[in-house]
Amino acid sequence: MSGVQEAAASVLQVDGASVELGGRLVLHDADLRVSAGEQVGLIGPNGAGKTTLLRSLLGLLPIRDGVIAIGGRTPAEARGSIGYVPQRHEFVWDYPVDVRTAAMTGRTHRIGWLRRPGADDRAAVDEALQRVDLTDLQRRPIGELSGGQRQRVLVARALALKPSLLLLDEPFTGLDVPTQEILTRLFRELTSEGTAILMTTHDLPAAADTCSRLCLLNETVVADGPPDELRDPAVWLRAFGVARSEQLLHSLGVSR
């Protein structure tokens, strides 16, 4: 299969991607594929390059080497088909807007600056709010929301684009169990509909339970495969850059 054909076959294709920040190579020779209907967990220690990779997929950081293709297009060309859920602390929650307005900002790329939303935009936001169970709270100021409600706003904002690729940066951190269950169920529905999901997370047992594949990253891809095939403790220890960690191995249910 040629490179062009392979790019078309995968929603996301990353080949030999390297990213340099401040004169330091923080990601190098990274290869990754995510197909329609897959939920892939991006796993690694702090500073491994996970968020750097997500920002490169969004076109916010340039790659020094390699290729990134999303539906056969560059990140800049594909931006309107990528939904992104950042970590909650990255969003300005004291801005004086309500839930619906915050969700509508997810469509700014398509609407254009200083233009009013059309019927399609309003319908897309209606559907996104319904999917995260926030319809009844759509006129509530975002500053009055709980942590779980805020996370659902960010998901709705991403879903308003009707993305083919959904990028999630630590979506379950600090959430109560009911919200985790709502989002887990939603992500399964989305993949069943053909959405490709790439999710960074530190919750290793949950990732092993919910993701069809795990990609272990530590400045480059250390291993990639279905959770059941990543049972070798040495692979996890190498990915996390440690010689031995009983806590890590215990959380994964593997032994050395």
C-alpha positions as CSV (number, residue, x, y, z in Angstrom):
1,M,0.0,0.0,0.0
2,S,1.4,3.4,-0.9
3,G,1.8,6.2,1.6
4,V,-1.1,8.1,0.1
5,Q,-3.4,5.0,0.2
6,E,-2.4,4.2,3.8
7,A,-3.1,7.8,4.9
8,A,-6.6,7.5,3.4
9,A,-7.2,4.1,5.1
10,S,-6.4,5.6,8.6
11,V,-8.2,8.6,10.1
12,L,-4.9,9.5,11.8
13,Q,-1.5,8.6,10.4
14,V,1.8,9.6,12.1
15,D,5.1,8.6,10.5
16,G,8.4,9.4,12.0
17,A,7.2,12.6,13.7
18,S,9.8,14.6,15.6
19,V,9.1,17.8,17.6
20,E,11.7,20.2,19.0
21,L,11.0,22.7,21.7
22,G,13.5,25.2,23.0
23,G,16.3,23.4,21.2
24,R,15.4,20.1,22.8
25,L,14.0,17.1,20.9
26,V,10.9,16.2,23.0
27,L,9.4,13.7,20.5
28,H,11.3,11.7,17.9
29,D,10.5,9.1,15.3
30,A,6.9,8.6,16.5
31,D,4.7,6.3,14.5
32,L,1.0,5.9,15.2
33,R,-2.2,4.9,13.4
34,V,-5.8,5.4,14.5
35,S,-8.6,4.0,12.4
36,A,-12.3,4.9,12.3
37,G,-14.1,3.3,15.3
38,E,-10.9,2.9,17.4
39,Q,-10.3,4.3,20.9
40,V,-6.6,4.4,21.5
41,G,-5.0,5.2,24.8
42,L,-1.8,7.3,24.8
43,I,0.1,6.2,27.9
44,G,3.3,7.5,29.3
45,P,4.9,9.4,32.2
46,N,4.8,13.2,32.7
47,G,7.1,14.8,30.1
48,A,6.8,11.8,27.7
49,G,5.5,14.0,24.9
50,K,1.8,13.1,25.0
51,T,0.4,16.6,25.0
52,T,3.1,17.7,22.6
53,L,1.9,15.0,20.2
54,L,-1.7,16.2,20.6
55,R,-0.8,19.8,19.9
56,S,1.1,18.7,16.8
57,L,-1.9,16.8,15.6
58,L,-3.9,20.1,16.0
59,G,-1.3,22.0,14.0
60,L,-0.4,24.1,17.0
61,L,3.2,22.8,17.1
62,P,5.3,22.2,14.0
63,I,7.0,18.9,13.5
64,R,10.7,19.0,12.6
65,D,10.6,15.7,10.7
66,G,8.1,13.1,9.6
67,V,4.5,13.2,8.4
68,I,1.1,13.7,10.1
69,A,-2.0,13.1,8.0
70,I,-5.6,13.3,9.2
71,G,-7.9,11.8,6.7
72,G,-5.1,12.2,4.2
73,R,-4.8,15.9,5.0
74,T,-2.4,18.0,7.0
75,P,-3.4,19.1,10.5
76,A,-4.0,22.7,9.2
77,E,-6.3,21.4,6.4
78,A,-8.1,19.0,8.7
79,R,-8.6,21.3,11.7
80,G,-12.4,21.5,11.1
81,S,-12.8,17.8,11.5
82,I,-10.8,17.4,14.8
83,G,-12.5,17.7,18.1
84,Y,-10.2,18.5,21.0
85,V,-10.9,18.2,24.7
86,P,-8.1,20.0,26.7
87,Q,-7.5,19.5,30.4
88,R,-10.0,21.5,32.4
89,H,-7.4,24.0,33.8
90,E,-6.6,25.2,30.3
91,F,-10.1,26.6,29.8
92,V,-11.1,30.1,31.2
93,W,-14.1,29.3,33.4
94,D,-14.6,32.8,34.8
95,Y,-15.5,34.1,31.3
96,P,-19.1,35.4,31.5
97,V,-20.8,33.0,29.1
98,D,-23.4,30.2,29.5
99,V,-23.0,26.5,28.7
100,R,-24.6,26.8,25.2
101,T,-22.3,29.7,24.2
102,A,-19.2,27.8,25.4
103,A,-20.3,24.7,23.4
104,M,-20.9,26.9,20.3
105,T,-17.2,28.2,20.4
106,G,-16.3,24.7,19.2
107,R,-17.7,25.7,15.8
108,T,-15.9,29.0,15.5
109,H,-13.5,27.5,12.9
110,R,-16.5,26.7,10.7
111,I,-18.6,29.7,11.4
112,G,-15.8,32.2,11.1
113,W,-15.0,35.2,13.3
114,L,-17.7,37.8,13.8
115,R,-20.3,35.8,12.0
116,R,-23.5,34.5,13.6
117,P,-24.2,30.8,13.9
118,G,-26.6,29.3,11.4
119,A,-29.3,26.6,11.7
120,D,-26.7,23.9,11.2
121,D,-24.5,25.3,13.9
122,R,-27.4,25.5,16.3
123,A,-28.5,22.0,15.5
124,A,-25.0,20.6,16.0
125,V,-24.8,22.3,19.5
126,D,-28.2,21.0,20.4
127,E,-27.1,17.4,19.6
128,A,-23.8,17.8,21.4
129,L,-25.5,19.1,24.6
130,Q,-28.0,16.3,24.5
131,R,-25.2,13.7,24.2
132,V,-23.5,14.9,27.3
133,D,-26.7,15.4,29.2
134,L,-26.4,19.2,29.6
135,T,-29.5,20.4,27.7
136,D,-31.3,21.4,30.9
137,L,-28.2,23.4,32.0
138,Q,-27.5,25.2,28.7
139,R,-28.3,28.7,30.0
140,R,-26.3,28.3,33.2
141,P,-23.1,30.4,33.5
142,I,-20.0,28.1,33.1
143,G,-18.5,29.6,36.3
144,E,-21.3,28.0,38.3
145,L,-20.7,24.5,37.1
146,S,-19.2,21.5,39.0
147,G,-16.0,19.8,37.8
148,G,-17.9,17.0,36.1
149,Q,-20.3,19.5,34.4
150,R,-17.3,21.5,33.2
151,Q,-15.8,18.4,31.7
152,R,-19.0,17.6,29.8
153,V,-19.0,21.2,28.5
154,L,-15.6,20.7,27.0
155,V,-16.7,17.4,25.4
156,A,-19.8,19.0,24.0
157,R,-17.7,21.8,22.6
158,A,-15.6,19.2,20.8
159,L,-18.6,17.2,19.6
160,A,-20.2,20.3,18.2
161,L,-17.8,20.0,15.3
162,K,-19.1,16.5,14.5
163,P,-15.4,15.4,14.3
164,S,-14.0,12.3,12.6
165,L,-11.1,12.4,15.1
166,L,-11.6,13.2,18.8
167,L,-8.5,14.1,20.9
168,L,-8.9,13.8,24.7
169,D,-6.2,15.1,27.1
170,E,-6.7,13.4,30.5
171,P,-10.5,13.4,30.2
172,F,-11.2,11.5,33.5
173,T,-8.8,13.3,35.8
174,G,-10.6,14.5,39.0
175,L,-14.1,13.4,37.9
176,D,-16.7,11.7,40.1
177,V,-17.8,8.2,39.2
178,P,-21.1,9.1,37.6
179,T,-19.4,11.6,35.2
180,Q,-16.8,9.0,34.3
181,E,-19.6,6.5,33.5
182,I,-21.4,9.1,31.3
183,L,-18.3,9.8,29.3
184,T,-17.2,6.2,29.0
185,R,-20.6,5.3,27.6
186,L,-20.5,8.3,25.3
187,F,-17.0,7.4,23.9
188,R,-18.2,3.9,23.2
189,E,-21.2,5.2,21.3
190,L,-19.0,7.5,19.3
191,T,-16.5,4.7,18.3
192,S,-19.5,2.5,17.3
193,E,-20.5,5.3,15.0
194,G,-17.1,5.4,13.4
195,T,-15.4,8.3,15.3
196,A,-11.7,7.7,15.9
197,I,-10.6,8.6,19.5
198,L,-7.0,9.2,20.8
199,M,-6.9,9.8,24.6
200,T,-4.1,10.5,26.9
201,T,-4.6,9.2,30.5
202,H,-2.9,8.3,33.7
203,D,-5.7,5.9,34.6
204,L,-4.0,2.7,33.4
205,P,-6.6,0.2,34.5
206,A,-9.4,2.3,32.9
207,A,-7.4,2.7,29.7
208,A,-6.8,-1.1,29.5
209,D,-10.6,-1.7,30.0
210,T,-12.0,0.9,27.6
211,C,-9.4,1.3,24.8
212,S,-9.1,-1.1,21.8
213,R,-5.4,-0.3,21.7
214,L,-2.7,1.3,23.9
215,C,0.2,3.3,22.6
216,L,3.0,3.5,25.2
217,L,5.0,6.8,24.6
218,N,8.2,8.0,26.2
219,E,9.6,10.6,23.7
220,T,9.0,7.9,21.0
221,V,6.5,5.0,20.7
222,V,7.8,2.2,22.9
223,A,5.0,-0.3,22.2
224,D,1.6,-0.3,20.5
225,G,-1.1,-3.0,20.6
226,P,-4.3,-4.3,22.2
227,P,-4.2,-4.3,26.0
228,D,-4.1,-8.1,26.2
229,E,-1.0,-8.2,24.1
230,L,0.9,-5.7,26.3
231,R,1.4,-7.9,29.3
232,D,5.2,-7.9,29.4
233,P,6.3,-5.9,32.5
234,A,9.6,-5.0,30.8
235,V,7.6,-3.0,28.2
236,W,5.8,-0.9,30.8
237,L,8.9,-0.3,32.9
238,R,10.8,0.9,29.7
239,A,7.9,3.1,28.8
240,F,7.8,4.8,32.2
241,G,11.6,4.9,32.4
242,V,12.0,3.0,35.6
243,A,14.0,-0.1,36.5
244,R,11.2,-1.5,38.7
245,S,7.9,-0.2,40.1
246,E,5.7,-2.6,42.1
247,Q,3.0,0.0,42.2
248,L,3.0,0.4,38.4
249,L,2.9,-3.4,37.8
250,H,0.2,-3.9,40.4
251,S,-2.0,-1.3,38.8
252,L,-1.7,-3.2,35.5
253,G,-2.3,-6.6,37.1
254,V,1.0,-7.9,35.8
255,S,3.9,-9.3,37.7
256,R,7.6,-9.6,37.2
